[in-house]
Amino acid sequence: MTISSEPVPLSYNGDGATVNFAISWKYFAKSDVRVTHRSAAGVETTWALTTDYTLTDADVDAGGTLTAVTAPATGTKITIELDTPNTQSSSIPLGGDFPSDTVEDALDRLTQLAAKIEQLFNRALRVPITDTQTGSLLDLPIDSSRASKFLGFDSSGKPIAAAGTSADLTPVSTFVNTL
């Protein structure tokens, strides 16, 4: 099957009754699906397959169904996303007939991996293409240096861990996304 659309994350609001949730994209293995539950208090937990939910068979072009063991409560949300591992599992023998199904599945998995990377990239902080800070100059300080501090930027635009309180913050009146 040709992957003709990106396997976007699916979000469903809990209602205390619904346990079946449609998955509209193909997953090659049940372990390729990740489910995140957000409580009404905003706490996120990753659900475990067979403990918190089950899935219909994998490798079905039309997708499948996630069935929650317990219906998500009203005010909660579940997000279902494709989390294809960064591995290559196809083995193509030398000689013989061309294994078109194997090759197409391998290309489909690569497409899913590219979509996964794009989704991560689109959710990351980025700087404009013309920014003078690049590579390691944009690395955050180590966790022990930034603990209990704010993300700030020095006079050259390099990320720093800044001490202070919320009262010290000056809101930026206009933020223009130039990407």
Contacts in CASP RR format, 6 or more apart in sequence:
PFRMAT RR
TARGET T0000
AUTHOR 0000-0000-0000
METHOD contacts of the structure
MODEL  1
MTISSEPVPLSYNGDGATVNFAISWKYFAKSDVRVTHRSAAGVETTWALT
TDYTLTDADVDAGGTLTAVTAPATGTKITIELDTPNTQSSSIPLGGDFPS
DTVEDALDRLTQLAAKIEQLFNRALRVPITDTQTGSLLDLPIDSSRASKF
LGFDSSGKPIAAAGTSADLTPVSTFVNTL
1 26 0 8 1.000
1 61 0 8 1.000
1 104 0 8 1.000
1 108 0 8 1.000
2 104 0 8 1.000
2 108 0 8 1.000
3 26 0 8 1.000
3 108 0 8 1.000
3 111 0 8 1.000
3 112 0 8 1.000
5 25 0 8 1.000
6 115 0 8 1.000
6 118 0 8 1.000
6 119 0 8 1.000
7 25 0 8 1.000
7 26 0 8 1.000
7 27 0 8 1.000
7 81 0 8 1.000
7 82 0 8 1.000
7 112 0 8 1.000
7 115 0 8 1.000
8 25 0 8 1.000
8 119 0 8 1.000
9 79 0 8 1.000
9 80 0 8 1.000
9 81 0 8 1.000
9 82 0 8 1.000
9 119 0 8 1.000
10 21 0 8 1.000
10 22 0 8 1.000
10 23 0 8 1.000
10 24 0 8 1.000
10 79 0 8 1.000
10 80 0 8 1.000
10 81 0 8 1.000
11 77 0 8 1.000
11 78 0 8 1.000
11 79 0 8 1.000
11 80 0 8 1.000
12 18 0 8 1.000
12 21 0 8 1.000
12 72 0 8 1.000
12 77 0 8 1.000
12 78 0 8 1.000
12 79 0 8 1.000
12 80 0 8 1.000
13 72 0 8 1.000
13 75 0 8 1.000
13 76 0 8 1.000
13 77 0 8 1.000
14 71 0 8 1.000
14 72 0 8 1.000
14 73 0 8 1.000
14 74 0 8 1.000
14 75 0 8 1.000
14 76 0 8 1.000
14 77 0 8 1.000
14 78 0 8 1.000
15 71 0 8 1.000
15 72 0 8 1.000
15 74 0 8 1.000
16 71 0 8 1.000
16 72 0 8 1.000
16 73 0 8 1.000
16 74 0 8 1.000
17 71 0 8 1.000
18 71 0 8 1.000
18 72 0 8 1.000
19 67 0 8 1.000
19 68 0 8 1.000
19 69 0 8 1.000
19 70 0 8 1.000
19 71 0 8 1.000
20 65 0 8 1.000
20 66 0 8 1.000
20 67 0 8 1.000
20 68 0 8 1.000
21 65 0 8 1.000
21 66 0 8 1.000
21 67 0 8 1.000
21 68 0 8 1.000
21 78 0 8 1.000
21 80 0 8 1.000
22 64 0 8 1.000
22 65 0 8 1.000
23 33 0 8 1.000
23 55 0 8 1.000
23 63 0 8 1.000
23 64 0 8 1.000
23 65 0 8 1.000
23 66 0 8 1.000
23 80 0 8 1.000
24 62 0 8 1.000
24 63 0 8 1.000
25 63 0 8 1.000
25 82 0 8 1.000
26 59 0 8 1.000
26 60 0 8 1.000
26 61 0 8 1.000
26 62 0 8 1.000
26 63 0 8 1.000
26 108 0 8 1.000
27 33 0 8 1.000
27 55 0 8 1.000
27 58 0 8 1.000
27 59 0 8 1.000
27 63 0 8 1.000
27 64 0 8 1.000
27 82 0 8 1.000
27 84 0 8 1.000
28 58 0 8 1.000
28 59 0 8 1.000
28 84 0 8 1.000
28 105 0 8 1.000
28 108 0 8 1.000
28 109 0 8 1.000
28 112 0 8 1.000
29 58 0 8 1.000
29 59 0 8 1.000
30 49 0 8 1.000
30 55 0 8 1.000
30 58 0 8 1.000
31 49 0 8 1.000
31 85 0 8 1.000
32 58 0 8 1.000
32 82 0 8 1.000
32 83 0 8 1.000
32 84 0 8 1.000
32 85 0 8 1.000
32 112 0 8 1.000
33 49 0 8 1.000
33 55 0 8 1.000
33 66 0 8 1.000
33 80 0 8 1.000
33 81 0 8 1.000
33 82 0 8 1.000
33 83 0 8 1.000
34 46 0 8 1.000
34 80 0 8 1.000
34 81 0 8 1.000
34 82 0 8 1.000
34 83 0 8 1.000
35 46 0 8 1.000
35 47 0 8 1.000
35 52 0 8 1.000
35 53 0 8 1.000
35 66 0 8 1.000
35 78 0 8 1.000
35 79 0 8 1.000
35 80 0 8 1.000
35 81 0 8 1.000
36 44 0 8 1.000
36 45 0 8 1.000
36 46 0 8 1.000
36 47 0 8 1.000
36 78 0 8 1.000
36 79 0 8 1.000
36 81 0 8 1.000
37 44 0 8 1.000
37 45 0 8 1.000
37 46 0 8 1.000
37 47 0 8 1.000
37 52 0 8 1.000
37 72 0 8 1.000
37 76 0 8 1.000
37 77 0 8 1.000
37 78 0 8 1.000
38 44 0 8 1.000
38 76 0 8 1.000
38 77 0 8 1.000
38 78 0 8 1.000
38 79 0 8 1.000
39 45 0 8 1.000
39 76 0 8 1.000
40 73 0 8 1.000
40 74 0 8 1.000
40 75 0 8 1.000
40 76 0 8 1.000
47 53 0 8 1.000
47 78 0 8 1.000
49 55 0 8 1.000
51 69 0 8 1.000
52 68 0 8 1.000
52 69 0 8 1.000
52 70 0 8 1.000
53 66 0 8 1.000
53 67 0 8 1.000
53 68 0 8 1.000
53 69 0 8 1.000
54 66 0 8 1.000
54 67 0 8 1.000
54 69 0 8 1.000
55 64 0 8 1.000
55 65 0 8 1.000
55 66 0 8 1.000
55 67 0 8 1.000
56 63 0 8 1.000
56 64 0 8 1.000
56 65 0 8 1.000
57 64 0 8 1.000
66 80 0 8 1.000
68 78 0 8 1.000
72 78 0 8 1.000
81 119 0 8 1.000
82 112 0 8 1.000
82 115 0 8 1.000
82 116 0 8 1.000
83 116 0 8 1.000
84 109 0 8 1.000
84 112 0 8 1.000
84 113 0 8 1.000
84 116 0 8 1.000
86 113 0 8 1.000
88 106 0 8 1.000
88 109 0 8 1.000
89 109 0 8 1.000
90 102 0 8 1.000
90 103 0 8 1.000
90 105 0 8 1.000
90 106 0 8 1.000
90 109 0 8 1.000
91 102 0 8 1.000
92 99 0 8 1.000
92 102 0 8 1.000
92 103 0 8 1.000
93 99 0 8 1.000
126 179 0 8 1.000
127 133 0 8 1.000
127 134 0 8 1.000
127 138 0 8 1.000
128 178 0 8 1.000
128 179 0 8 1.000
129 179 0 8 1.000
132 156 0 8 1.000
133 156 0 8 1.000
133 157 0 8 1.000
133 158 0 8 1.000
137 158 0 8 1.000
138 158 0 8 1.000
138 159 0 8 1.000
139 159 0 8 1.000
140 146 0 8 1.000
140 151 0 8 1.000
140 159 0 8 1.000
140 161 0 8 1.000
141 159 0 8 1.000
141 160 0 8 1.000
141 161 0 8 1.000
145 161 0 8 1.000
146 161 0 8 1.000
149 161 0 8 1.000
149 162 0 8 1.000
149 163 0 8 1.000
149 164 0 8 1.000
150 161 0 8 1.000
150 162 0 8 1.000
150 163 0 8 1.000
150 164 0 8 1.000
150 169 0 8 1.000
151 159 0 8 1.000
151 160 0 8 1.000
151 161 0 8 1.000
151 162 0 8 1.000
152 159 0 8 1.000
152 160 0 8 1.000
152 161 0 8 1.000
152 162 0 8 1.000
153 159 0 8 1.000
153 160 0 8 1.000
154 160 0 8 1.000
END
